[in-house]
Structures are given as structure tokens and as C-alpha cells.
Amino acid sequence: MGWTIFTIVAVVVAMSALIYYYTTAYRKSKASELKQPYTQALNELLEGNLEAAKERFQDAVREDTDNLDAYLKLGAVLRELNQVVQAVKVHQSLTVRSDLKAGQKVEIYRELAQDYEQGKSFHKAAEWAEKILHLVSDHRWALQFRVRMAECVEDYQTAFSFTKKLNSAEGVKDSTRLALYRVEEGRKLIAAGKGRDGRIKCREGLKLDKKCAYAYLTLAESYIEEERESDAIKELDNLLEINPDKSYLAFPRIEELYYDQGRFGEVEQIYRDLLLKQPKNLSASKALAQFMNKKSDIDGVLRVCQQALEHHRDDLWIRRFMIRTLVENNRTSEIGPLVIEILDRVLDEQRFFECKVCGHKSAKAIWKCPRCSAIGSFGI
């Protein structure tokens, strides 16, 4: 029994000693770690103190040249401080290391790409993104970055190519964006005097997205430049037929073209046909109301506006246009109900109390906010 007690006591003492030793050692280690330049730099970075973070990261890389992350973050901080040349030097110095793993190379190349982007050297930035893609062909960040750099230099053919690769990597089909790139290619050709080639590109865009309003409008503009107004009208009519939701984009051009051809009276029927297909098309209602006003058909204006209000009861533009039309035609006795309707919608008669902390509104007078629990924040 005595031996057993002795053994237990010895074990307890030994365990206590071990616990004390490791606890003390851990505390010292933790305290020492907190004093390390790299840790201090991270803390400064979290606090948003970029200059202090830069100094601590510089200390960290001087103390430990193998600390790759410290170099990466030092360069990133320099970039944030708009010291792009220094950022490039720091990150570029890492590329000569012979023991880099593929993942580390990706990190370095990514930082260099962002450095050059910050310095507006978009072609160089693109080169570093492509180095990532040589290592990881479906790297989404690199693909997205490469697309953005192509857009920056208006290289829409390259943007198209990398967007297709990105779509494949993400398992999606973004035909809308691809169509826009084809249209941009077409616009560049048209601007260079190659109207036919430019229109071919636009039609390629429409094969990708038949509802692409940008393509129809560009085709119309190209035909107008070549004084082919009838062809321009056909393209605008196609837009109205295929994508009526975007029809408002064509209205100004349609009115100009029909006016120039002495067919301005036909515009009214275009708007009415559109409203037959889409009674809730507010843009078409507004355009028709304005057209009727140009014809001095005041009762026609009011009828169109009233029909629009059946679908858009809260629309203030329609009511304002009705009031303006009545005033301009000396029919002010009819504006009273319209003014009251507008005031009822603009001015809320009910008092609301608003929390100054979170913005919560209450119809009742309360002293504790139910959203953020602030006390006395309603200013009552």
C-alpha cells in the first residue's frame, strides 16, 4: 500500500512539473512570437496601418529570407501604397528561387500580375496571368484577370477567347457577354471604314444572342453612316420584334429616321403595335404620349397616360407629363386630382420614428429599438 501511495505521489509531482514546464514554455514562446516582426506586420495590416506594416515586413524578410509569405505581403503592401516599382522588384526577386513549388509560383505570378495592373501596364499584367494558366489551365482567377486585361486594351477577340475558356471552367455558357465582344470587334472594324466586315461580326454576335440590342443598334448606325436608312429601319424593327423589353433604346433613332423619310406619321402605329403586344411596356407608353403631344392631340395624350396608369399606378412621370400637358394647353382646371395623387404618393401623412443607430422605422413611439436594441435612439 505504501509503495502504491509513493508511486501515485511521484506521478502527480511529475505531471505537475511537466504541466508547469510546458505552460511556462508556451507562454514564453507565445510572447516571443508576438514580438516577431512578421506577426507585428500582420497586426499592423489588420489595423490598416500600411506604412507600419511595410516596415515590419521589411524587418521580417531581413530576419528570415525564407519567409516567402512575408515577401508576398510586403510587395502587396507596397502596391497598396502605390509604390509599384518597388512592389514589382520584391515579387520579381522571388521568381529566381529554384525550390519553388507550383502553388508558390502561382501566388508570385498573381501578385506580379496585380502589380503591373496597378501600374497600368496591362500587357505585362496579362503575361503573368498567362504564366499561371500554363501551370493551371483552368485557374479561374487567372482567366477572369486575363479577360479584364483584354478589355482594358480593347482586345475583344482575346477577351472572347478567354471568356469561352472561363465559361468552360465554370460550367456555364455566357452567350450574352460573348455576343457583346463580337459587337465590339464589329464596331472597331466599322470605325476603321470596314462597315461590311463590322456588320458580319455583329451578326455573329446575334447568332450567340439573338436579343442583343447592342448588335441591332450598331448595325443600324452602320447603315445610317452609309446612307442606307431603309436597312437601318429594318434592324431597328428587328430589335422591337425580338427584344421589346429593350425597345426604348431604338425609339429616338426610329423617330429620326422616319422623320427624315417623310414617314413620321407611321411612328404612332409602331408604338401602338408594341403596346398591343406588351400593354405594360411603360417606355412605349411614354414615347407614344410624347408623340401625341407633338401632334397636339391633347386628349390622345391623356388617354395614353390613363391607360399606362392602369398598369403603373405609382408612376410619377406619367402624372407629371399629364399636368405639364394640361398647363401648356391652358387646361389647368383639370390638374387638381393629378396634383393630389402625386402629393399622396410623395408625402406620407403617417409619422414614423427612426432609430439613429440602425435606421429602423417604427410607426409607434418606442424607446428600445427592436432591431439593434439601442436605447433612446429614436430621439423621442
N, C-alpha and C positions, 0 to 999 in steps of 0.2 A: 504493500500500500504506500509506504514511504517513498519507494522508488517511483511509483506512478505519479505521486504529487510533485516530486522533484522534476520529473520529465515534463509534466504539464507546465510548471512554473518556467522551466527553461525555454519551452516552446513559446510561451506567451511573451517572455522577455525578448527572445529572438525576433518574433514578429513585430513587436513594438519598435525594436531598433530598426528593423527593415522599413517599417512604415515611416518612421521619423526621418530616416536617411533619404528615402525616395521622395517624400513630401518636401523636404528641405531642398533636395537637388532639383526637383521640378520647379519649385518657386524661384530658385536661383537661375535655372535655365530659362524660365518664362520671363523673368525680369531682364535677363541678358538679351533675350530675343527682342523684347520691346525696345531695347536700346539700339538694336541693329539698324543701320541706315536704310536698308530695304524695307523693313517694317515701318519705320518712321515715314518713309516716302509714300507708302501705301496709305497711311493715315492722313498725310497731307493731301493726297489725291482725293480721298473720300471727303475731306473738308473743302475741297475746291481751291486749295492753295497751290496753284500751279508752279509759281516761282520756287516756293519752298520744296515742293515735290521734285522739281528738276534738280535742285542742289543735293537732295538726299539720294536720288537715283544716281547722280554722278559719284557721290561718295560710295554708293553700293557697288558700282561697277569697278571703281578703283580698288575696293577691298576684295572683290571676288569677280575676276574676269570670266568665270564660267557661268555666272548668273545670267543666262540668256533672257529670262523674263525681265530682268532689270533693264537690260539694253533695249528690249522691245518697248517697254513702258517709258523709258527715257526719251526715245525717239518720238513716241506718241505725244508726250507732254510738249516736246519742242514744236511738234506740228500744231498742237493746240495754241501755242504761243506765237504761231505764225513764223517760226524760225525754221522754215522749210529746208534750207540748205543744210543746216546742222542736223535736222532730222534724217535727211537722206544719208548723210555721212555716217551717222550712228547705225542706221539699219543696213546700209551697204556694207559696212565693215563686218557684219555677221555672215554675209554670203560666202566669204572666203574660207570659212571654217570647214574642215574636211570631215568632221564627225557628225554632221547634221543628219537627223532623220527626216523622212518625208514630211511628217507633220510639222516639224520645226521650220522646214523650208517654206511650207505653205503660210505659216504665221509671218515669217520675214517678208515674203513676197507680197502678202496682203498689206503689211504696213508700208512697204515701199510704193505700192500702187496708190494708197491713200495720200502718201507724201506728195507724189507727183500730181495727183488730182488737186491737192491744196495749192500747189504751185502753178496750176493751170497748164501743166504740161500733160495734156490729155493723151497724146500718142505714147509717151513713156509710161504713163499710168496703165494704159491698155496692154503694153508689152509685159508688165509684171503680172497683170491678171492672167494673161495667156500662159505665163510660166506656171501658174497654179494649175491651169487646165491641162497642161502637159503632164502634171503629176496626178491630178484627179479630174478626169474628163467631164464629170457631171457635177463639179463643185458649184453649188447654187449661188453662193455669194459672188464668186468669180464671174459666172455667167451674167448675173444681174449687173455687176460692175462693168463688165465689157459692153453690155448693151448701153448703159448710161454714157460711157465714154464715146461710143459711136454716135450717140445723139448729140453729145457736146460738140463734135466736129462735123455734124450733119452728114455722116457717112451712113445713110439709111439702108444701103444694101447690106453692110456689115451688121447693122442693128437687126435687120430682118433675119439674117443667118443665125446670129446668136440667140435671138428670141425663139426661133424654132428649136434650137438645142435646149434652151431653158424650158420651153413647153414640154419637151420630151422628158427632161429630168424630173419635172414636177408632175408629169402625167396629165397635163391639161392641153387644151387647144385654144389659144388666144387669137382667134382669127381676126378679131376687131383691131388689135394692135398691128398685126401683120399687114392688114389692109391699109392702115394709115401710113406705114413705112413705104408701101408701094406708091401711094399717092404722093408722098414727099419726094420720092425718086422722080415721079412724073412731073411734079412742079419744078424741080431743078432743070429737067430737060426742056420744059416749056419756057422757062426763064432764059434758057440758052438758045432760044429760037427753034427748038426741035419739037414743035407742037404735036405732030403726029406720033412721034415716039413717046412723048409725055402722056398722051391720051391712052396709048397702049398700056402703059404702066398703071394708069388709073383704072382701066378695065380689068387688069389683073387683080387690082385691089378689090373690085366689085365681085370677082369670082370667089374671093376669100370671104367677103362680107357684102352681100347684095344690098344691105341697108346703109352702107357707108355714105353719109351725107356729104362728107368732105370730098369724096370722089366725084359725086354728081356736080357739086358746086365748082370744083376745079375744071371739070370737063366743060361746063357752061362758060366759065371765064375764058378758057382757051378758045372756044368757038367765037366768043364775042371779040377777042383780040383779032381774030381772022375775019371779022365781019360776017360771020355765019350765024346770024341771030336766030334763024329758024331751028338750026341744030341745037343752039343753046337752050331754046324754049323746050325742045324735046327732052333734054337732060333734066331740066327743072321739073317738067311734068312727070318724069320718071321718079324723081325724088318724092313728089307729092303722092304718087300712086303707091310706091313701095315702102316709104317710111313717112307716113303722115304725121307721126309724132314730132318729126323734125322739120315739118313743112314751113314753119315760121322762118327758117333760115333762107328760104327761097323767095319769100314774099317781096322784099324790096327789088330784087332783080327781075322778078316776074312783072311787076308794075312798070319798071323802066323799059323793059323790052317790049311789052305790049303797047305802051305809050308811043315808043319810037316807031312801031309798025302801024300806028293808027288803029290799034285794036283794043284800046284801053277799056271800052265798054264790056269786053269779054271777061275782064278780071273779076267782076262781081259774080259771074256764074262759076268761076273757078273756086271762089271762096264758098259759095253755096253748095256746090257739089262736095266739097271737102266736109262741110258741116252735115251733109246728109249721111256721109259715111261715119263721121265722128262728131255727133252732136255735142260732146263735151270738150271739143277742141277749142280751148279758150283763146289761143293765139289766132285761130281763124276767125273767131267771133270779133275780136278786137280789130283785126285787119279789115273785116267786112264793114264794121261800124265806121271806121275811119274812111273807107272808100265811099260809103253812103254819104258821109259828111262832105266829102269833096264834090259830090254830085248835088249838094244842098238838099238832099232828101232827108229832112229832119225827122219826120215821122218814121221813115225807114231806119234811121239811126236808133231811135228809141225802141222800135220793135226788136231789132237785133240785140240790143243791150238787155232788154227784158227777157228775151229767150236765153241769153247767156246766164242771167242771174238765176234762172230756174235750175241750172246745174252748178253754179258757183255763187251761192247765196252771200258769201262773205267777201266777195271780190270788191275792193275799193276802187280800183282803176276804172271799172265799168261805170260805177256810180259817179265818179269824178268826171268822166267823159260825158255822161248824160247831163250833168249840171253845167259843164262848160258849153256844151252844145246849146242848151236852153238859154243860157245867159247871152251867148253870142248872137242868138236869133230873137232876142227880146221876148222870151217866154219865161220870164223869171217867176211868174205866179205858180209855175209847176215844179219849182225846185224844192219847196218846203219839205215834202215827205222824204225826198232823197237826202237832204241835209240831216234830217232827224235820224234816218237809218245809218248814215255814216257816223254821226256822233254816238249813237248807241253802240256801234261796233268798236269805235276808237276809245271811248271813255267808259270805263267800268264804274257804275254807280256804287257798287259794294265796296266798303272799306276792307282793306287787307292789312294785316300786321306782318312785317317781315323781320326774320332773325338776322341780326347784323353779323353773325358769325358764319352761318352756312347758307343764308338766303332763303330758308324755308318760309313759306307764306301760310298764314292762318287767317280764316275769316273771323275767328273768335279771339278775344283778348286773352292771351296766355302769358305766363311768366317763365315757364320752362319749355325749352324747345324740344319737341318730340323726336327730332332728327339727330341733333348733336348734343342734346342735354344741357346746353348752355342756359344759365340762369340770368334773368333780367336782360336778355339780348334783344327784346322786341321794342325797347325804348318807350314802354308804356309808363 
